Amino acid sequence: MLSRTADSLFWLARYVERAENVARILSAGHRMASLAGETGRVSNEWQSTLIAAGCEPAYRDIYGEIASDSAIDFLVRDPRNPSSIVSCFERARRNARQVRTALTVDMWETLNESWLELSKFELAKLSPDAMLRFLEWVKQRSLLFGGACANTMLRNDAFWFVEVGTYLERADNSARILDVKYHVLLPQGEGVGGAVDYAQWESILRAFSAARAYHWLYHERITPWHVAELLMLRPEMPRSLLHCMTQVSRALDELATHYGRRCECHRLAGELHARLRFARVEAVFQEGLHAFLTRFVDDGVRLGRTISECYLGHD
């Protein structure tokens, strides 16, 4: 396969996954901001949302002070933000057109229909409730595309490049969503384990669509260490860091077998996977959850760079 074809497949998958995860980050920020409004406290949820999405510096360069309306607009539709939902769909479709013959009919039609439907939304005029429905639509379209990939693609190198892109992006964004909680301050006088803290952790679970999975596995009140364990270290949780890195390592192994060579990216992926596989949540909290997640995001960026150097023609 040509490196430019592999590059387009890799980034097509990343942009579809990124659109979904920005929607999940926005949903978490909206729930926390609503909670702050109910308690009558000054909140920093939209700043934390921008930080988690990796967009705060770019936002401040354009808008300066953070306000809810401009933060939402920047993350949803601003063309100056390459990670906005609209930008992600546009870039995903552009990459898909470049490799249309490598995609199945179902994959192309799902993505093309998503782009056409997206143009019908009057995003600048959506009410808060309508915005939440739009974010659910984004998640549903991403899930449809993922289902089309899983159920119609041959298990060849094209499929494994899509898998690498999908799960590398998901791992990065899962760490960022979980880190939202670090950046959101508890109101003065509200301790860890209180009602507001509980509600904030519940919002994080809902952003992962993991509230039911949590209660299925733990059968008890929500606690920070169990939420962190579920979303980072449980292999059966499909958005956990460990599950994502398991899939990245597997896909890279398949590519190594297909092309008959291994690179630095295979070593880094194995190292990240082993760190998560043998980690214990107690040690993570002893190190500091934010420090652990920041290190993971930085290592994921380094892994993405080495994948590009090995397979995608970038150096």
C-alpha positions, 0 to 999 in steps of 0.5 A: 500500500502507498504511504499516502493511502495509509496516511489517509486511512489513518487520519480518516479514522482519527478524525471520525473518532475525534469528532465523537470524542469532542462531542463527549467532552462537550457533553461532560462540560455541559453536565458539569456547568449545569450542576454548577448553575444549580448550586449557584457557584462560579464554575470553570467547566468550559475552561476545563472542557477546552483544556481537555480538548487540547484547544485552550491556547488556540481559543485564547488567541482568538477570543481571550476570555472564556465564555460558554457560548464562544467555547461551544461554538469553537469546539462545534463549528469554528473553521479556525479550530481543526479539532472542531466537530465540523472540521473533523467531519470535513477532514474525514470526508476529504481523506475518504474521497482520496482513498474511496476505493480502499473503503467499502460502500457502507463506510463511504455512504455512512460518512458521506451521509453524515456530511450531508446531514451535518450541513442541514443543522443550523448550529449557530442557532441551536438551543442548549437542549438542541445542542445536546441532541446534536452531540448525541447525533455526532456520537451515533454517526461515529458509531455507525461508521465504526460498525461499517468498518468492523462489519464490512472491511477485509482484515488486510492492511487497510483495516489495520491502519484504520484500527490504529488510527481509531484506537490511538485517537480514542486512547488520547481522548479518553485520557483527556476526558478523564482529566476534565475532572482534574481541571474542574474545581470543587466549590469552596467548602465542598470536600472530596466525596461530597455530593458535587464531587459524586455528580462530577464523577458521574458526569465523567462516566456518562461521557464515556457511556459507562455509567451502567458498566460501572454499576455492573462491575462495582455494585456500589456508590461511585468513587474516584478510584473505581472510576479511574480503574474502569476508564484506564485499567479494565480490559473489558471496558471498550473505551479504557486506556488499556483496551485501546492500547491492546487494540493499537498493539494488535493492529501494529503487530498485524502490520509488522507481519504483513510488511515484514518489519518492526520499527520504534512504534512497535516498541513504544506501543508495547511499552505503553500497553505493558505499563497499563496492563500491570498498573494498579490504581492505587499506584496511579493515585499515589503518582497523581492521576493528572500526572499519570494522564499527562504522561500517557497523552505525551507518550501517545503523541510520541507513538503517533509520531513514530507510526507516521515515520514508520508507515505514513511517509512522514519524518 
